[in-house]
């Protein structure tokens, strides 16, 4: 296993391993995504409510967490120089209610009750101008004045299915698609236009320019769509997003959906998605057969890493490498994010397994 002085060397080598569909690199690279669930168990917080409402405090928590991560796995993983303000910002501006309670991560609740509310929302969105609210800008200025760090409004956007669930409510969405499909056509069309406007505005506010050379979307909820409904409602939305921010087939077109995606991957391939992170139910060979040109991030099950043995992790590393790693189109990753309370010994074991069994 790795000794502490080997950890940084692993990540230095890792940075040289990301050439797409190339074996002219040392080994399969590793990507680990740590989110707030893991963070909440990693370091003591004065208040989770404060963490989600005070960006300066959140960055202090990140620095503490990174000290632990650097010691245990050799790298700092949480942002310390800039922080995204509100996940699901567009949905909040479209009327979804952001709920934050002590000891929990935030979630969004819909205030839509019936199809007439959807029609009202469509009319509202048609007249809505994509601007960053003044109170959000005030938070940005406050953080910058305090320590010179950045508050960011744009990040990997939610995909159309997750966006719709957040705004309309999951049960409502399923009913409306079946009972009022023409209204849903109009809803998805106007939301696509306004989503693009907002994302352009947010990127300009953050960086002074718009990135049109790549896009990644998070769309866990798309698994609830049957293929026919996904093609009707979500595919045109995603196609417009890609056209706006990743217009060339060579641009990064990434989709994260850590759910059972087998019924939709053919549609995503037809849309030109070229990098994916799907749920652990899907064998990497099944992805490769349908998406020959997509880099696969996966497919180690998150709870195998947390609850399994080192040998369990090795078996998945070997499986994925043997199945789809031979042409350089694999990035070893969890089929999702690192679960809370995952032992660092398991993460180091995962790193060692790649070092040992996934070399070119």
Rosetta blueprint (number, residue, H / E / L):
1 X L
2 X L
3 X L
4 X H
5 X H
6 X H
7 X H
8 X H
9 X H
10 X H
11 X H
12 X H
13 X H
14 X H
15 X L
16 X L
17 X L
18 X L
19 X L
20 X L
21 X L
22 X L
23 X L
24 X L
25 X L
26 X L
27 X E
28 X L
29 X E
30 X E
31 X E
32 X L
33 X L
34 X L
35 X L
36 X H
37 X H
38 X H
39 X H
40 X H
41 X H
42 X H
43 X L
44 X L
45 X L
46 X L
47 X L
48 X H
49 X H
50 X H
51 X H
52 X H
53 X H
54 X L
55 X H
56 X H
57 X H
58 X H
59 X H
60 X H
61 X H
62 X H
63 X H
64 X H
65 X H
66 X H
67 X H
68 X H
69 X H
70 X H
71 X H
72 X H
73 X H
74 X L
75 X L
76 X L
77 X L
78 X L
79 X L
80 X L
81 X L
82 X E
83 X E
84 X E
85 X L
86 X L
87 X L
88 X L
89 X H
90 X H
91 X H
92 X H
93 X H
94 X L
95 X L
96 X L
97 X E
98 X E
99 X E
100 X L
101 X L
102 X L
103 X L
104 X L
105 X L
106 X L
107 X E
108 X E
109 X E
110 X L
111 X L
112 X L
113 X L
114 X L
115 X H
116 X H
117 X H
118 X H
119 X H
120 X H
121 X H
122 X H
123 X H
124 X H
125 X H
126 X H
127 X H
128 X L
129 X L
130 X L
131 X L
132 X L
133 X L
134 X H
135 X H
136 X H
137 X H
138 X H
139 X H
140 X H
141 X H
142 X H
143 X H
144 X H
145 X H
146 X H
147 X H
148 X L
149 X L
150 X E
151 X E
152 X E
153 X L
154 X L
155 X L
156 X L
157 X E
158 X E
159 X L
160 X H
161 X H
162 X H
163 X H
164 X H
165 X H
166 X H
167 X H
168 X H
169 X L
170 X H
171 X H
172 X H
173 X H
174 X H
175 X H
176 X H
177 X H
178 X H
179 X H
180 X L
181 X H
182 X H
183 X H
184 X H
185 X H
186 X H
187 X H
188 X H
189 X H
190 X H
191 X H
192 X H
193 X H
194 X H
195 X H
196 X H
197 X H
198 X H
199 X H
200 X H
201 X H
202 X H
203 X H
204 X H
205 X H
206 X H
207 X H
208 X L
209 X L
210 X L
211 X L
212 X L
213 X E
214 X E
215 X E
216 X E
217 X E
218 X E
219 X L
220 X H
221 X H
222 X H
223 X H
224 X H
225 X L
226 X L
227 X H
228 X H
229 X H
230 X H
231 X H
232 X H
233 X H
234 X H
235 X H
236 X H
237 X H
238 X H
239 X H
240 X H
241 X H
242 X H
243 X H
244 X H
245 X H
246 X E
247 X L
248 X L
249 X L
250 X L
251 X L
252 X E
253 X E
254 X E
255 X E
256 X E
257 X E
258 X L
259 X L
260 X L
261 X L
262 X L
263 X L
264 X L
265 X H
266 X H
267 X H
268 X H
269 X H
270 X H
271 X L
272 X L
273 X L
274 X L
275 X E
276 X E
277 X E
278 X E
279 X L
280 X L
281 X L
282 X L
283 X L
284 X H
285 X H
286 X H
287 X H
288 X H
289 X H
290 X H
291 X L
292 X L
293 X L
294 X L
295 X E
296 X E
297 X E
298 X E
299 X E
300 X E
301 X L
302 X H
303 X H
304 X H
305 X H
306 X H
307 X H
308 X L
309 X L
310 X H
311 X H
312 X H
313 X H
314 X H
315 X H
316 X H
317 X H
318 X H
319 X H
320 X H
321 X H
322 X H
323 X H
324 X H
325 X H
326 X L
327 X L
328 X L
329 X L
330 X E
331 X E
332 X E
333 X E
334 X E
335 X L
336 X L
337 X L
338 X L
339 X L
340 X L
341 X L
342 X L
343 X L
344 X H
345 X H
346 X H
347 X H
348 X H
349 X H
350 X H
351 X H
352 X H
353 X H
354 X H
355 X H
356 X H
357 X H
358 X L
359 X E
360 X L
